[in-house]
């Protein structure tokens, strides 16, 4: 507990001095730790090395300036990047696209203050970073449906990581889908199909991309996901034993912390879903993560 309180001071200090040069040894001194001990506990609790976190946090604050229309070169200089190309390279590595393209879907508010104690209580396993805001055109998926008896489940977010309990016991389903459908890209979707009416059971779809002209057996279900804008969250990097807790905790953080303080609301006309690719393969990676896609629209302000 004491370590979390001290690290909260560090996290807050970084945000308060986000446009200044931040020295990791000075951060260690701030909380009375030796640099070696500080680096170790920071990595353990936050899930990133100190300077990796600082850079990611700078880039998240830079997103807000992008959406305000400030020139990229000025943003780069303000946040301590010596060149336009250096900023662009770091930005693309962090968010997957260059700032000139990403600014079309930047978050429209500043990054929210991080509460380490709350994240620990949610068992996220680390820091949940600002989401990517992406627009996806309509696409099709196909897979196997499962019925489960669980009350008050209308959306995927009502039963996070449920598939881990139901489907992981039958890996043959996953192999069958890939062998039969041969999707161009690896990745599994987990979506609740129940609709808005609350019942004592819900229907869960475990699926892959349906992008080949292949006849579907009658036991498989095809679903078209409409075009939508999503907030895409990565769960913190965790070991496999903590994976399900991390998914549930991240959903809880999204719904209880991020969404109420953002300028967005859930677009209830579109499915929310969990997406799992090779980065959740614990036989390939020491620590794993998945992505949560939450359909959003700008909130109507009073």
C-alpha positions as a LaTeX table, in Angstrom:
\begin{tabular}{lrrr}
\hline
Residue & $x$ (\AA) & $y$ (\AA) & $z$ (\AA) \\
\hline
Unk1 & 0.00 & 0.00 & 0.00 \\
Unk2 & 2.80 & 2.42 & 0.93 \\
Unk3 & 4.54 & 1.73 & $-2.38$ \\
Unk4 & 1.35 & 2.50 & $-4.31$ \\
Unk5 & 0.91 & 5.80 & $-2.47$ \\
Unk6 & 4.49 & 6.79 & $-3.28$ \\
Unk7 & 4.11 & 5.74 & $-6.91$ \\
Unk8 & 0.91 & 7.79 & $-7.09$ \\
Unk9 & 3.03 & 10.82 & $-6.18$ \\
Unk10 & 5.35 & 9.97 & $-9.07$ \\
Unk11 & 2.47 & 9.48 & $-11.52$ \\
Unk12 & 0.94 & 12.80 & $-10.49$ \\
Unk13 & 4.33 & 14.56 & $-10.69$ \\
Unk14 & 4.84 & 13.29 & $-14.25$ \\
Unk15 & 1.45 & 14.66 & $-15.33$ \\
Unk16 & 2.08 & 18.00 & $-13.64$ \\
Unk17 & 5.45 & 18.38 & $-15.43$ \\
Unk18 & 4.51 & 16.59 & $-18.64$ \\
Unk19 & 6.08 & 19.21 & $-20.94$ \\
Unk20 & 9.32 & 19.36 & $-18.99$ \\
Unk21 & 12.37 & 17.11 & $-19.18$ \\
Unk22 & 11.79 & 14.32 & $-16.67$ \\
Unk23 & 14.76 & 12.63 & $-15.06$ \\
Unk24 & 14.12 & 9.12 & $-13.65$ \\
Unk25 & 16.72 & 9.57 & $-10.92$ \\
Unk26 & 14.94 & 12.72 & $-9.74$ \\
Unk27 & 11.69 & 10.74 & $-9.62$ \\
Unk28 & 13.42 & 8.17 & $-7.42$ \\
Unk29 & 14.67 & 10.93 & $-5.11$ \\
Unk30 & 11.13 & 12.36 & $-4.95$ \\
Unk31 & 9.91 & 9.24 & $-3.13$ \\
Unk32 & 13.12 & 8.44 & $-1.26$ \\
Unk33 & 14.16 & 5.33 & $-3.19$ \\
Unk34 & 17.47 & 4.39 & $-4.74$ \\
Unk35 & 17.28 & 4.44 & $-8.57$ \\
Unk36 & 17.66 & 0.64 & $-8.75$ \\
Unk37 & 14.84 & $-0.02$ & $-6.26$ \\
Unk38 & 12.62 & 2.65 & $-7.81$ \\
Unk39 & 12.98 & 1.26 & $-11.34$ \\
Unk40 & 12.14 & $-2.23$ & $-10.09$ \\
Unk41 & 8.97 & $-1.33$ & $-8.19$ \\
Unk42 & 7.81 & 1.07 & $-10.91$ \\
Unk43 & 8.03 & $-1.66$ & $-13.53$ \\
Unk44 & 6.35 & $-4.14$ & $-11.19$ \\
Unk45 & 3.33 & $-1.96$ & $-10.34$ \\
Unk46 & 2.93 & 0.16 & $-13.49$ \\
Unk47 & 3.84 & $-2.42$ & $-16.11$ \\
Unk48 & 6.25 & $-0.14$ & $-17.99$ \\
Unk49 & 9.79 & 1.06 & $-17.43$ \\
Unk50 & 9.88 & 4.60 & $-16.08$ \\
Unk51 & 10.93 & 6.37 & $-19.26$ \\
Unk52 & 8.74 & 4.19 & $-21.47$ \\
Unk53 & 5.77 & 5.26 & $-19.36$ \\
Unk54 & 6.85 & 8.92 & $-19.47$ \\
Unk55 & 7.06 & 8.86 & $-23.26$ \\
Unk56 & 3.68 & 7.14 & $-23.63$ \\
Unk57 & 2.11 & 9.65 & $-21.25$ \\
Unk58 & 3.61 & 12.58 & $-23.17$ \\
Unk59 & 2.20 & 11.19 & $-26.38$ \\
Unk60 & $-1.23$ & 10.81 & $-24.80$ \\
Unk61 & $-1.26$ & 14.45 & $-23.78$ \\
Unk62 & $-0.06$ & 15.31 & $-27.28$ \\
Unk63 & $-3.21$ & 13.68 & $-28.69$ \\
Unk64 & $-5.35$ & 16.38 & $-27.14$ \\
Unk65 & $-3.22$ & 19.09 & $-28.73$ \\
Unk66 & $-3.56$ & 17.37 & $-32.09$ \\
Unk67 & $-7.33$ & 17.50 & $-31.94$ \\
Unk68 & $-7.10$ & 21.20 & $-30.99$ \\
Unk69 & $-5.39$ & 21.84 & $-34.31$ \\
Unk70 & $-1.89$ & 22.69 & $-33.11$ \\
Unk71 & 0.89 & 22.03 & $-35.65$ \\
Unk72 & 2.69 & 18.74 & $-35.22$ \\
Unk73 & 6.16 & 20.29 & $-35.14$ \\
Unk74 & 5.11 & 22.62 & $-32.32$ \\
Unk75 & 3.60 & 19.71 & $-30.35$ \\
Unk76 & 6.79 & 17.72 & $-30.85$ \\
Unk77 & 8.95 & 20.53 & $-29.48$ \\
Unk78 & 6.58 & 21.24 & $-26.57$ \\
Unk79 & 6.83 & 17.62 & $-25.41$ \\
Unk80 & 10.59 & 17.34 & $-25.65$ \\
Unk81 & 11.05 & 15.72 & $-29.05$ \\
Unk82 & 13.91 & 17.32 & $-30.93$ \\
Unk83 & 12.54 & 16.71 & $-34.43$ \\
Unk84 & 9.27 & 16.24 & $-36.27$ \\
Unk85 & 10.46 & 12.82 & $-37.49$ \\
Unk86 & 11.44 & 11.70 & $-33.98$ \\
Unk87 & 7.99 & 12.58 & $-32.66$ \\
Unk88 & 6.26 & 10.90 & $-35.61$ \\
Unk89 & 8.30 & 7.72 & $-35.18$ \\
Unk90 & 7.51 & 7.50 & $-31.45$ \\
Unk91 & 3.85 & 8.32 & $-32.10$ \\
Unk92 & 3.48 & 5.65 & $-34.76$ \\
Unk93 & 5.13 & 3.05 & $-32.54$ \\
Unk94 & 2.73 & 3.90 & $-29.69$ \\
Unk95 & $-0.55$ & 4.33 & $-31.60$ \\
Unk96 & $-0.01$ & 2.38 & $-34.81$ \\
Unk97 & $-0.39$ & 5.26 & $-37.27$ \\
Unk98 & 1.27 & 8.64 & $-37.90$ \\
Unk99 & $-0.20$ & 11.72 & $-36.16$ \\
Unk100 & $-1.34$ & 13.22 & $-39.48$ \\
Unk101 & $-3.72$ & 10.27 & $-39.91$ \\
Unk102 & $-4.55$ & 9.55 & $-36.27$ \\
Unk103 & $-5.70$ & 13.10 & $-35.50$ \\
Unk104 & $-8.92$ & 12.37 & $-37.41$ \\
Unk105 & $-10.00$ & 10.21 & $-34.44$ \\
Unk106 & $-8.13$ & 11.64 & $-31.47$ \\
Unk107 & $-9.77$ & 11.59 & $-28.03$ \\
Unk108 & $-11.51$ & 14.91 & $-27.51$ \\
Unk109 & $-10.48$ & 15.33 & $-23.88$ \\
Unk110 & $-7.26$ & 15.36 & $-21.89$ \\
Unk111 & $-5.95$ & 12.05 & $-20.50$ \\
Unk112 & $-7.66$ & 11.23 & $-17.25$ \\
Unk113 & $-5.81$ & 11.24 & $-13.95$ \\
Unk114 & $-4.68$ & 7.75 & $-13.05$ \\
Unk115 & $-5.70$ & 6.30 & $-9.69$ \\
Unk116 & $-3.33$ & 3.45 & $-8.86$ \\
Unk117 & $-5.28$ & 2.28 & $-5.82$ \\
Unk118 & $-8.49$ & 2.02 & $-7.84$ \\
Unk119 & $-6.71$ & 0.08 & $-10.60$ \\
Unk120 & $-5.28$ & $-2.29$ & $-8.01$ \\
Unk121 & $-8.73$ & $-2.91$ & $-6.54$ \\
Unk122 & $-10.01$ & $-3.69$ & $-10.03$ \\
Unk123 & $-7.11$ & $-6.16$ & $-10.49$ \\
Unk124 & $-6.22$ & $-4.77$ & $-13.90$ \\
Unk125 & $-2.59$ & $-5.81$ & $-13.43$ \\
Unk126 & $-1.21$ & $-2.41$ & $-14.41$ \\
Unk127 & $-1.97$ & 0.90 & $-16.08$ \\
Unk128 & $-4.80$ & 1.12 & $-18.62$ \\
Unk129 & $-3.64$ & 3.67 & $-21.18$ \\
Unk130 & $-5.83$ & 6.09 & $-23.14$ \\
Unk131 & $-7.67$ & 4.18 & $-25.88$ \\
Unk132 & $-7.15$ & 4.48 & $-29.57$ \\
Unk133 & $-10.18$ & 6.02 & $-31.25$ \\
Unk134 & $-10.64$ & 4.19 & $-34.55$ \\
Unk135 & $-13.27$ & 3.97 & $-37.25$ \\
Unk136 & $-13.88$ & 0.51 & $-38.68$ \\
Unk137 & $-15.84$ & $-0.11$ & $-41.83$ \\
Unk138 & $-18.44$ & $-2.88$ & $-41.78$ \\
Unk139 & $-17.00$ & $-6.40$ & $-41.73$ \\
Unk140 & $-18.21$ & $-9.97$ & $-41.37$ \\
Unk141 & $-17.29$ & $-12.66$ & $-38.89$ \\
Unk142 & $-18.41$ & $-16.26$ & $-38.46$ \\
Unk143 & $-18.19$ & $-18.71$ & $-35.63$ \\
Unk144 & $-19.86$ & $-20.88$ & $-33.03$ \\
Unk145 & $-22.56$ & $-19.71$ & $-30.62$ \\
Unk146 & $-22.96$ & $-20.83$ & $-27.01$ \\
Unk147 & $-25.86$ & $-20.48$ & $-24.63$ \\
Unk148 & $-25.16$ & $-19.67$ & $-20.99$ \\
Unk149 & $-27.47$ & $-19.25$ & $-18.04$ \\
Unk150 & $-26.52$ & $-15.97$ & $-16.43$ \\
Unk151 & $-28.98$ & $-13.23$ & $-15.54$ \\
Unk152 & $-28.94$ & $-9.60$ & $-16.66$ \\
Unk153 & $-26.46$ & $-9.94$ & $-19.50$ \\
Unk154 & $-27.24$ & $-7.71$ & $-22.49$ \\
Unk155 & $-23.81$ & $-6.85$ & $-23.83$ \\
Unk156 & $-20.33$ & $-8.35$ & $-24.00$ \\
Unk157 & $-19.31$ & $-5.92$ & $-21.29$ \\
Unk158 & $-21.80$ & $-7.54$ & $-18.90$ \\
Unk159 & $-19.82$ & $-10.80$ & $-18.89$ \\
Unk160 & $-16.16$ & $-10.01$ & $-19.62$ \\
Unk161 & $-13.80$ & $-12.91$ & $-20.27$ \\
Unk162 & $-16.68$ & $-15.38$ & $-20.14$ \\
Unk163 & $-15.31$ & $-17.16$ & $-23.20$ \\
Unk164 & $-12.15$ & $-18.05$ & $-21.25$ \\
Unk165 & $-14.22$ & $-20.30$ & $-19.00$ \\
Unk166 & $-16.45$ & $-21.76$ & $-21.73$ \\
Unk167 & $-14.27$ & $-22.08$ & $-24.80$ \\
Unk168 & $-10.72$ & $-22.59$ & $-23.60$ \\
Unk169 & $-11.76$ & $-26.12$ & $-22.62$ \\
Unk170 & $-12.44$ & $-26.87$ & $-26.30$ \\
Unk171 & $-9.57$ & $-25.61$ & $-28.43$ \\
Unk172 & $-10.85$ & $-27.80$ & $-31.25$ \\
Unk173 & $-13.45$ & $-25.10$ & $-32.03$ \\
Unk174 & $-10.74$ & $-22.54$ & $-32.66$ \\
Unk175 & $-8.76$ & $-24.92$ & $-34.88$ \\
Unk176 & $-11.92$ & $-25.81$ & $-36.81$ \\
Unk177 & $-12.73$ & $-22.17$ & $-37.53$ \\
Unk178 & $-9.25$ & $-21.40$ & $-38.83$ \\
Unk179 & $-9.06$ & $-24.58$ & $-40.90$ \\
Unk180 & $-12.50$ & $-24.05$ & $-42.40$ \\
Unk181 & $-12.60$ & $-20.27$ & $-42.93$ \\
Unk182 & $-8.89$ & $-19.50$ & $-43.53$ \\
Unk183 & $-9.15$ & $-15.84$ & $-42.45$ \\
Unk184 & $-6.44$ & $-13.56$ & $-43.79$ \\
Unk185 & $-5.68$ & $-12.21$ & $-40.32$ \\
Unk186 & $-5.35$ & $-14.12$ & $-37.06$ \\
Unk187 & $-7.71$ & $-13.03$ & $-34.29$ \\
Unk188 & $-10.82$ & $-14.17$ & $-32.42$ \\
Unk189 & $-13.92$ & $-12.13$ & $-31.58$ \\
Unk190 & $-16.09$ & $-12.74$ & $-28.53$ \\
Unk191 & $-19.49$ & $-11.03$ & $-28.75$ \\
Unk192 & $-22.73$ & $-11.25$ & $-26.82$ \\
Unk193 & $-25.68$ & $-11.54$ & $-29.24$ \\
Unk194 & $-28.49$ & $-11.44$ & $-26.70$ \\
Unk195 & $-30.01$ & $-8.05$ & $-27.49$ \\
Unk196 & $-31.50$ & $-5.56$ & $-25.04$ \\
Unk197 & $-34.15$ & $-7.78$ & $-23.45$ \\
Unk198 & $-32.88$ & $-9.15$ & $-20.13$ \\
Unk199 & $-33.34$ & $-12.89$ & $-19.81$ \\
Unk200 & $-31.96$ & $-15.72$ & $-17.72$ \\
Unk201 & $-29.52$ & $-16.72$ & $-20.44$ \\
Unk202 & $-27.42$ & $-15.13$ & $-23.14$ \\
Unk203 & $-25.90$ & $-16.13$ & $-26.46$ \\
Unk204 & $-22.17$ & $-15.73$ & $-26.91$ \\
Unk205 & $-20.44$ & $-15.87$ & $-30.30$ \\
Unk206 & $-16.84$ & $-17.02$ & $-30.64$ \\
Unk207 & $-15.75$ & $-16.09$ & $-34.16$ \\
Unk208 & $-13.01$ & $-15.21$ & $-36.65$ \\
Unk209 & $-13.01$ & $-12.99$ & $-39.72$ \\
Unk210 & $-15.22$ & $-14.23$ & $-42.54$ \\
Unk211 & $-13.39$ & $-12.73$ & $-45.50$ \\
Unk212 & $-13.32$ & $-15.71$ & $-47.91$ \\
Unk213 & $-16.18$ & $-16.92$ & $-50.09$ \\
Unk214 & $-16.62$ & $-20.20$ & $-48.22$ \\
Unk215 & $-19.83$ & $-22.14$ & $-47.58$ \\
Unk216 & $-20.70$ & $-22.19$ & $-43.89$ \\
Unk217 & $-21.86$ & $-25.38$ & $-42.18$ \\
Unk218 & $-25.26$ & $-24.99$ & $-40.53$ \\
Unk219 & $-23.73$ & $-25.17$ & $-37.04$ \\
Unk220 & $-21.84$ & $-21.91$ & $-37.61$ \\
Unk221 & $-23.27$ & $-18.39$ & $-37.40$ \\
Unk222 & $-22.38$ & $-15.46$ & $-39.67$ \\
Unk223 & $-22.61$ & $-11.91$ & $-38.34$ \\
Unk224 & $-22.10$ & $-8.55$ & $-40.05$ \\
Unk225 & $-20.62$ & $-5.88$ & $-37.79$ \\
Unk226 & $-21.75$ & $-2.43$ & $-39.00$ \\
Unk227 & $-19.36$ & 0.46 & $-39.56$ \\
Unk228 & $-18.67$ & 2.25 & $-36.30$ \\
Unk229 & $-16.24$ & 4.32 & $-34.27$ \\
Unk230 & $-14.62$ & 2.49 & $-31.36$ \\
Unk231 & $-12.55$ & 3.29 & $-28.31$ \\
Unk232 & $-9.99$ & 0.47 & $-28.35$ \\
Unk233 & $-8.41$ & $-0.42$ & $-25.02$ \\
Unk234 & $-5.46$ & $-2.73$ & $-24.45$ \\
Unk235 & $-5.42$ & $-4.66$ & $-21.21$ \\
Unk236 & $-2.17$ & $-4.30$ & $-19.24$ \\
Unk237 & 0.57 & $-6.83$ & $-19.93$ \\
Unk238 & 0.16 & $-9.62$ & $-17.39$ \\
Unk239 & 1.13 & $-13.25$ & $-16.88$ \\
Unk240 & $-1.45$ & $-15.80$ & $-17.96$ \\
Unk241 & $-2.65$ & $-16.51$ & $-14.40$ \\
Unk242 & $-3.87$ & $-12.92$ & $-14.10$ \\
Unk243 & $-5.27$ & $-12.57$ & $-17.62$ \\
Unk244 & $-8.98$ & $-13.05$ & $-16.88$ \\
Unk245 & $-8.80$ & $-10.74$ & $-13.84$ \\
Unk246 & $-7.08$ & $-8.14$ & $-16.01$ \\
Unk247 & $-9.82$ & $-8.30$ & $-18.65$ \\
Unk248 & $-12.59$ & $-7.95$ & $-16.08$ \\
Unk249 & $-10.75$ & $-5.15$ & $-14.31$ \\
Unk250 & $-10.17$ & $-3.27$ & $-17.56$ \\
Unk251 & $-13.87$ & $-3.48$ & $-18.43$ \\
Unk252 & $-14.65$ & $-2.18$ & $-14.96$ \\
Unk253 & $-12.20$ & 0.71 & $-15.39$ \\
Unk254 & $-13.71$ & 1.60 & $-18.79$ \\
Unk255 & $-17.28$ & 1.68 & $-17.54$ \\
Unk256 & $-16.72$ & 3.18 & $-14.08$ \\
Unk257 & $-13.81$ & 5.56 & $-14.68$ \\
Unk258 & $-13.03$ & 6.30 & $-18.31$ \\
Unk259 & $-16.49$ & 6.51 & $-19.88$ \\
Unk260 & $-18.19$ & 8.80 & $-17.30$ \\
Unk261 & $-15.29$ & 11.27 & $-17.48$ \\
Unk262 & $-14.93$ & 11.20 & $-21.26$ \\
Unk263 & $-16.89$ & 13.16 & $-23.84$ \\
Unk264 & $-18.31$ & 9.95 & $-25.27$ \\
Unk265 & $-21.21$ & 7.61 & $-24.68$ \\
Unk266 & $-21.72$ & 4.02 & $-25.79$ \\
Unk267 & $-23.28$ & 3.60 & $-29.21$ \\
Unk268 & $-25.88$ & 1.00 & $-28.27$ \\
Unk269 & $-26.69$ & 0.28 & $-31.95$ \\
Unk270 & $-23.35$ & $-1.49$ & $-32.39$ \\
Unk271 & $-21.84$ & $-4.54$ & $-30.71$ \\
Unk272 & $-19.05$ & $-4.16$ & $-28.18$ \\
Unk273 & $-16.60$ & $-7.04$ & $-28.35$ \\
Unk274 & $-13.39$ & $-8.57$ & $-27.07$ \\
Unk275 & $-10.61$ & $-9.25$ & $-29.58$ \\
Unk276 & $-7.83$ & $-11.78$ & $-29.04$ \\
Unk277 & $-4.87$ & $-12.19$ & $-31.40$ \\
Unk278 & $-1.44$ & $-13.79$ & $-31.10$ \\
Unk279 & $-0.49$ & $-11.37$ & $-28.30$ \\
Unk280 & $-2.60$ & $-13.44$ & $-25.90$ \\
Unk281 & $-0.68$ & $-16.64$ & $-26.66$ \\
Unk282 & 1.08 & $-17.42$ & $-23.39$ \\
Unk283 & 3.21 & $-20.06$ & $-25.15$ \\
Unk284 & 4.72 & $-17.28$ & $-27.30$ \\
Unk285 & 4.88 & $-14.37$ & $-24.85$ \\
Unk286 & 5.87 & $-14.12$ & $-21.22$ \\
Unk287 & 3.17 & $-11.48$ & $-20.67$ \\
Unk288 & $-0.01$ & $-11.18$ & $-22.69$ \\
Unk289 & $-2.82$ & $-8.75$ & $-23.50$ \\
Unk290 & $-6.01$ & $-8.45$ & $-25.55$ \\
Unk291 & $-8.15$ & $-5.59$ & $-26.85$ \\
Unk292 & $-11.60$ & $-4.34$ & $-25.94$ \\
Unk293 & $-13.64$ & $-2.55$ & $-28.62$ \\
Unk294 & $-16.28$ & $-0.20$ & $-27.21$ \\
Unk295 & $-18.51$ & 1.48 & $-29.85$ \\
Unk296 & $-18.82$ & 5.16 & $-29.05$ \\
Unk297 & $-20.39$ & 8.40 & $-30.20$ \\
Unk298 & $-19.89$ & 11.94 & $-28.99$ \\
Unk299 & $-22.01$ & 12.68 & $-25.98$ \\
Unk300 & $-24.67$ & 15.33 & $-26.37$ \\
Unk301 & $-23.75$ & 18.13 & $-24.00$ \\
Unk302 & $-26.48$ & 19.84 & $-21.98$ \\
\hline
\end{tabular}
